[in-house]
Amino acid sequence: MSLLSVESVVGGYTRADTILKGVSARAEPGEIVAILGPNGAGKSTLLKAIAGQLNLREGAVTLDGQALTGLRPREIARHGVAYVPQEANVFPTMTIRENLEIGGYLDPAHTRARIDEMFERFPMLGEKRREAARTLSGGQRQVLAVAIALMVAPVLMLLDEPSAGLSPVAAAGLFETIRGIRDQGVTVVLVEQNALDALALADRAYILTAGQNHIEGVASELAADADVRKAFLGG
């Protein structure tokens, strides 16, 4: 049984706006799965659908066999799903520690211990714990956003464009962080515009076009396919 199963989901932000037109995907335990495709393909919308950020008109989402369809985002988070949006993913005027405290809202009894764990895992956050999040660089903010998500002890992490706006060096460091999270047992599904970098990171990938599945397969094989590279990966 797949950890995450998305079956023929149809939906959008309004009744008149259908962005997802029967998309299906899966993620196995311990995988990194990349969701790729051109602008407007429905990539970010798919993550929001999994996280309960929009209502589905058709299809189903399950996590380890349990239905997530129709649940509120808070309930989905309680099932072990952490969603990191592309924007507004930290509280800029609050300190790093305060951001992590908010991330622990589902399990306040263990918040202090998990904050200590985050400071050990990401020493930079510990060093800056009393500083406002707005003082962090772009790469550091993304690390903080990931740490906030880890505060719920997720089994599945959804990352929307984590490398957006980062320098190549910062993006490479963030991808190493994501790989380390996977190695510690968290399944990761990420949307990325940097397709080749995402395929180098991922185990498997889905390419969407116009809200539908177009190609799926082993990430390394998709990266090596000349037709795929020409059509979707910039040559």
Secondary structure as the mmCIF struct_conf table of DSSP 4:
data_model
#
loop_
_struct_conf.conf_type_id
_struct_conf.id
_struct_conf.beg_label_comp_id
_struct_conf.beg_label_asym_id
_struct_conf.beg_label_seq_id
_struct_conf.end_label_comp_id
_struct_conf.end_label_asym_id
_struct_conf.end_label_seq_id
BEND BEND1 LEU A 3 LEU A 3
STRN STRN1 LEU A 4 GLY A 11
BEND BEND2 TYR A 13 TYR A 13
STRN STRN2 THR A 14 THR A 14
TURN_TY1_P TURN_TY1_P1 ARG A 15 ALA A 16
STRN STRN3 ASP A 17 ASP A 17
STRN STRN4 LEU A 20 ALA A 27
TURN_TY1_P TURN_TY1_P2 PRO A 29 GLY A 30
STRN STRN5 ILE A 32 LEU A 36
BEND BEND3 PRO A 38 PRO A 38
TURN_TY1_P TURN_TY1_P3 ASN A 39 GLY A 40
BEND BEND4 ALA A 41 GLY A 42
HELX_RH_AL_P HELX_RH_AL_P1 LYS A 43 ALA A 51
TURN_TY1_P TURN_TY1_P4 GLY A 52 GLY A 52
BEND BEND5 GLN A 53 LEU A 54
STRN STRN6 LEU A 56 LEU A 63
TURN_TY1_P TURN_TY1_P5 ASP A 64 GLY A 65
STRN STRN7 GLN A 66 ALA A 67
TURN_TY1_P TURN_TY1_P6 THR A 69 GLY A 70
HELX_RH_AL_P HELX_RH_AL_P2 PRO A 73 ARG A 78
TURN_TY1_P TURN_TY1_P7 HIS A 79 GLY A 80
STRN STRN8 VAL A 81 VAL A 84
BEND BEND6 GLN A 86 ALA A 88
BEND BEND7 VAL A 90 VAL A 90
TURN_TY1_P TURN_TY1_P8 PRO A 92 THR A 93
BEND BEND8 MET A 94 MET A 94
STRN STRN9 THR A 95 THR A 95
HELX_RH_AL_P HELX_RH_AL_P3 ILE A 96 GLY A 103
TURN_TY1_P TURN_TY1_P9 GLY A 104 LEU A 106
HELX_RH_3T_P HELX_RH_3T_P1 PRO A 108 HIS A 110
HELX_RH_AL_P HELX_RH_AL_P4 THR A 111 ARG A 121
HELX_RH_AL_P HELX_RH_AL_P5 PRO A 123 GLU A 127
TURN_TY1_P TURN_TY1_P10 LYS A 128 ARG A 130
BEND BEND9 GLU A 131 GLU A 131
STRN STRN10 ALA A 132 ALA A 132
HELX_RH_3T_P HELX_RH_3T_P2 ALA A 133 THR A 135
BEND BEND10 LEU A 136 LEU A 136
HELX_RH_AL_P HELX_RH_AL_P6 GLY A 138 LEU A 150
TURN_TY1_P TURN_TY1_P11 MET A 151 VAL A 152
BEND BEND11 VAL A 155 VAL A 155
STRN STRN11 LEU A 156 ASP A 160
BEND BEND12 GLU A 161 GLU A 161
TURN_TY1_P TURN_TY1_P12 PRO A 162 GLY A 165
HELX_RH_AL_P HELX_RH_AL_P7 PRO A 168 ASP A 183
TURN_TY1_P TURN_TY1_P13 GLN A 184 GLY A 185
STRN STRN12 THR A 187 VAL A 191
BEND BEND13 GLN A 193 GLN A 193
HELX_RH_AL_P HELX_RH_AL_P8 ALA A 195 LEU A 201
BEND BEND14 ASP A 203 ASP A 203
STRN STRN13 ARG A 204 THR A 209
TURN_TY1_P TURN_TY1_P14 ALA A 210 GLY A 211
STRN STRN14 GLN A 212 VAL A 218
HELX_RH_AL_P HELX_RH_AL_P9 ALA A 219 ALA A 224
HELX_RH_AL_P HELX_RH_AL_P10 ALA A 226 PHE A 232
BEND BEND15 LEU A 233 LEU A 233
#
